[in-house]
């Protein structure tokens, strides 16, 4: 090294090969908006329903019902987030979240419920600590109160389309 001058250290050669990626997380499965499904769906991970679903859902992960979705089903899920329309009984092991555009006709059982301003629930709600509903099982035929749900939906259809309120409909006094 000369007096007053620093020798520059060359930077190490870097590999252009990207480092190995982290293990892939479970992907999101999507039932697209143009898909109509009739039957039973079981699984885990993250699932997003954007289309029409009729039947039964038993899901061990997070289930998202998109704003474009129309679901007529009994649903069991660990976490359920609803943006769209659901008719049927809902049981969650952890969380049920109703977003502002959510329309739910049916009974709910959940450890936690978050209901945003603007969301609609027509039915009964049982909210208890996590694990309280493990013994509850939704039948393949739907709820035993399905007739009651249909009657509730019909009773509330004045000023409503398909049993779900429009944002601009007036509420009765």
MOQUISUL-V724933 format. One record per helix or strand. SS is the DSSP state (A for helix, B for strand). FROM is the first residue (numbers start at 1). TO is the last residue. Records with the same first field share a line. If there is no record, write none. Layout:
SS: FROM-TO + FROM-TO
This chain:
B: 28-31 + 36-43 + 46-49 + 52-65 + 70-82 + 85-87 + 90-98 + 103-105 + 108-110 + 112-115 + 120-122 + 125-127 + 160-161 + 164-165
A: 146-155
